[in-house]
Amino acid sequence: MQQVKIFKSVDTELGDMESQINRWIAESKATVLSIHGNISPQAGKHGVQGSFSAADVFVIVLYEA
């Protein structure tokens, strides 16, 4: 049966998110069918360009259970 697993983080923590996803794959022994992700654009604090604000990162793993 196909299922999804959703991971959410911020772009400043991509290494941690990658480790979390890889650990979940190894521990669950899931057969991964596809992985898709998105990084949302950020305008900065209060919409002001030039202020650095972390962008949301969203990853969906489609897997076979």
Secondary structure, 3 states (H helix, E strand, C coil): CEEEEEEEEEHHHHHHHHHHHHHHHHHHCCEEEEEEEEECCCCCHHHCCCCCCCCEEEEEEEEEC
